[in-house]
């Protein structure tokens, strides 16, 4: 059985990745800060699909925990075939008003931890093959504070790494959803219809994961779930940044 390691697996897109991969017969390594939700999900997936599920509690803002997860990825005796970098959190868009320590932690989780885990994954997968999925966002194509900057880095690096390491059998895909029904937005106090985000702009988590997995299997470097967000990203490339930044202030994707 292939084995997938998923960060931020206790809820939202991470849990949905776990459910869909388990349904396909993949064994799992689930990573998140809290063990209660992870153990509950692990029990559910073992019972429903008969797959092996390993739980690894780790806070990816802590270097020692990132190292432990990287070591698990590098374990040649229990190889990881698919790495899903999904862990993340949001902050208010007003950078100057945020606590700088929160901003540094935000950067560590979204960029540094993802980079370290990709480094471990690519080194372990070269030659034998494997896939890496980085959960980015359509925010990475527009200007909106440090969240946008972090996601833009993930997209840019995924594009390069996918081209560079495809010859070694490793694909790297940035999955870039728009507003999606997950606990991420609930934690930010954002729900459909709030902050000027209309209901039709919200995506279903199952659809996002399904399309992301399909695009990763096809070796795409960037996956933008749904036609409407593909159009938005295309427009963002030709519209003035001042306009797209103004629209982006309405919510968080």
C-alpha positions, 0 to 999 in steps of 0.5 A: 500500500502507498503511504501518505503523510498529511500535516494539519490533518486533524480538520479541514482540508487535511482531514478531507485528504485523509478520508479520500486517500484512505478510501483509495486504500492508502496507509496514512501518517497524520500530523497535527498539534493535538492528539485527540482529534487525530486519534478520533480520525485515525480510529474512524479511518481504520474502521471504515477502510482497514488502512494503517494509520499512524498518529504523529503529534507535532507543532510545526512552528517548533523546529524540533517538531519539524525535525521529527516529522522530517525524520519520519519522511526520511525513514527508508524502512517505512517510506512516504509516497505522498507528502501533503503540506497542509498545516497553516493558520490565518492572521488579520490582514493588518500586518502593522497591527499584528504581533510580530511573533505571531507573524514569524510563527505564521511564516515558519509554519507556512514556508519554513516547515513546508520547505524542510519537509519538502527537502526531506521528501524529495531526497527520500523520493528521488529515484523511487518516485513520489508526490508532494502536494502543497496546499496554497491558495488563490491568495498567492496570485494577489497582494494581501499581506503576509498570507498572500506572500507565503502562498506565493512562495509555495506556488513559485517553489512548487512550479520550479521543483515540479520541473526540476525533479520530474526527471527523478520521478517526483512531482510537486503540485501547489493546490490553490483553492479559493474560499472553502468550507472548512474550520480554517474560516470558522476560526477566523470568524468568516462564513458565507455571506460575511465580509462581502463574500457571496455564497457561490464563491465558496467551494466544498472541501471534498471537491477541492481535494478530489481535483487536487489529487487528480491534478497531482496524479497528472503531474501538474505543478499548479492546481486551481479547483473550480472554473470560477477560480481559474477565471479569477486567477487569469484576470488577476494576471492582467488587472492592476495590483491596486485593484486586486489588493482592494478586492482581496481585503474583503476576506481570507482564502 
